[in-house]
Amino acid sequence: MHTRNLFANLRRAVPRTGIEDFVTEGLCWTLTNSREASTAFLDLVLPSHPAGASLTWLTQVNCNGADDPSRPDLIGTSDHALGVIESKVD
């Protein structure tokens, strides 16, 4: 089944691996527990973020409904921003 959803199509094309899950969960833990790491990460991937911005980092979020197994690796949310990260480990 083809969908216009980029994440769903990427999931079908490149299977998820155990090391990818481990790295994603580790990154989420680090960004959640280290303000310094979270700020440095935001500076790198979103240089225009507001000073002092803080995101809530989540993994395993299903964005397409209960029956769809596709989900992005990592989501960062705040009152003013949403970041979606799809990572691949090779």
C-alpha positions as CSV (number, residue, x, y, z in Angstrom):
1,M,0.0,0.0,0.0
2,H,1.5,3.4,-1.0
3,T,0.9,6.5,1.0
4,R,1.9,10.1,0.6
5,N,3.3,10.0,4.2
6,L,7.1,10.3,4.0
7,F,7.7,8.6,7.3
8,A,5.5,5.6,6.4
9,N,7.2,5.2,3.1
10,L,10.7,5.4,4.6
11,R,9.7,2.8,7.2
12,R,8.7,0.4,4.5
13,A,11.9,1.0,2.5
14,V,14.4,0.8,5.2
15,P,13.7,-1.6,8.0
16,R,14.3,-0.5,11.6
17,T,17.2,-2.1,13.4
18,G,17.9,-2.8,17.1
19,I,20.9,-0.5,17.1
20,E,18.8,2.3,15.6
21,D,16.3,1.9,18.4
22,F,19.1,1.9,21.0
23,V,20.7,5.1,19.5
24,T,17.3,6.9,19.2
25,E,16.3,6.0,22.8
26,G,19.8,7.1,24.0
27,L,19.5,10.4,22.2
28,C,16.0,11.0,23.6
29,W,17.3,10.2,27.2
30,T,20.3,12.6,26.7
31,L,18.2,15.4,25.4
32,T,15.6,15.0,28.1
33,N,18.1,14.8,31.0
34,S,20.8,17.3,29.9
35,R,19.7,20.9,29.3
36,E,23.2,21.5,27.9
37,A,22.9,18.7,25.4
38,S,19.4,19.7,24.4
39,T,20.5,23.3,23.8
40,A,23.5,22.3,21.8
41,F,21.4,19.9,19.7
42,L,18.8,22.7,19.0
43,D,21.6,25.1,18.1
44,L,22.9,22.5,15.6
45,V,19.6,21.4,14.0
46,L,17.4,24.6,14.5
47,P,19.7,27.6,14.8
48,S,16.8,30.0,14.7
49,H,15.1,28.6,17.9
50,P,14.3,31.1,20.6
51,A,16.9,31.5,23.3
52,G,16.0,29.4,26.3
53,A,13.7,27.2,24.2
54,S,13.0,23.8,25.8
55,L,11.4,20.9,24.0
56,T,9.9,17.8,25.4
57,W,11.4,14.8,23.6
58,L,9.4,11.6,22.8
59,T,9.9,8.4,21.0
60,Q,7.4,5.8,19.8
61,V,4.8,8.4,18.9
62,N,2.2,7.1,16.4
63,C,1.2,10.1,14.3
64,N,-1.1,8.2,11.8
65,G,-3.7,6.5,13.9
66,A,-3.9,3.4,16.0
67,D,-3.7,0.9,13.1
68,D,-0.6,2.4,11.5
69,P,2.7,1.0,12.8
70,S,4.7,3.8,11.2
71,R,6.1,6.4,13.5
72,P,9.0,8.9,13.5
73,D,12.0,8.0,15.6
74,L,12.0,11.1,17.7
75,I,9.7,14.1,18.2
76,G,10.5,17.3,20.1
77,T,7.6,19.5,21.1
78,S,7.1,22.8,22.8
79,D,4.4,25.5,22.9
80,H,6.0,27.1,19.8
81,A,7.8,24.3,17.9
82,L,7.6,20.7,16.7
83,G,10.6,18.8,15.5
84,V,10.5,15.4,13.9
85,I,13.7,13.4,13.6
86,E,14.0,10.3,11.5
87,S,17.4,8.7,12.0
88,K,19.1,5.8,10.2
89,V,22.1,3.9,11.5
90,D,24.3,2.1,9.0
